[in-house]
């Protein structure tokens, strides 16, 4: 693959690349939609990745090309980075990483670059292809400009810079992309960012299955509405408990300030919030603010016209999912005889909560989860933002080959479109290593 990339680079730019950068995609085993609420998540890097061949150049121009003909070439001056939020093309994600590094170092005259990108992560599949591209671009820019940063600093910069595209993400994707190590999943905690090894039990494989429903989270308001619903739930819970609600942004902050357990937070949600959706008027009344204040001070730009919010369901999902993450880690470290059953049960509960409380599933994902459980998965759930994308299932190693055959037959071979992409759509994966730069010897 590297040789092929090098040859294409030479035929495109007339010279050889000086270095390569690689950033992996990820699968989140448990802990969906809670990173931006401040809670720990449990992902692992996958073998599929974004690989960029790069050469610094004297002109202050960045030229981007892709090995896939479905992505158009792009070039721009490094001093005038414009990121289009309305219709994010692939190169906009590269520009996020580039801009993040430039701004961090205050680079006045950044180096121009020729870059050729090759990706093996299925796009819009919930395996974090966009964040891997942002991370890889950050790494390329860092190297081309002769700068260095720690992996933690890189993860934090790339998390911030991906928001240039309009997604209010939490930092899991960028963190695992940089901090992953081969052979182990990671518990990733935030503020401060840290990663702890989680040894997965032997005897089971993790299988990714793509629903073949594409979901581009930057192009959809679903994702950003959920972020806002969690923020509004934070404000209402804080106000009801006499906390300084104006300063509270994440559900984790409420738990920390009150000094209570996740179980107690679930009880507080039951007491304070009602299951019926909240109108903007009711939210204003609860907080004692005007609609104008709500829109200008709390709601983000891209959801100004949303008029109802589900706060009870979102908070309930976040606190219960955060507890499942900690339980998952505990089971992995204690490794009881029935570890696989216990972990599978947590994955199944997570999917039900994503489907019913967070409403981020879709009929195809639910069907795929059912098929996977029917054919021998111990646990199965959607992974990534949802509304399409992939499921992850835990399958006993001795059942793996029949599982793959049966799922192929039941989900992919019943539909021409799915059949076309089945080779990239269903695969077992092991925890892979994180992002790196390498130069040919």
PyMOL commands that set and color helices and strands:
alter all, ss='L'
color gray80, all
select helices_A, chain A and resi 2-13+35-37+90-105+129-144+151-165+172-179+217-219+221-240+245-247+251-258+262-272+280-287+291-298+301-303+311-334+339-356+363-374+397-412+416-420+422-425
alter helices_A, ss='H'
color red, helices_A
select strands_A, chain A and resi 19-30+41-57+61-66+74-77+112-119+185-189+194-198+204-210+278-279+308-309+377-383+390-396+426-429+436-438
alter strands_A, ss='S'
color yellow, strands_A
deselect
rebuild
show_as cartoon
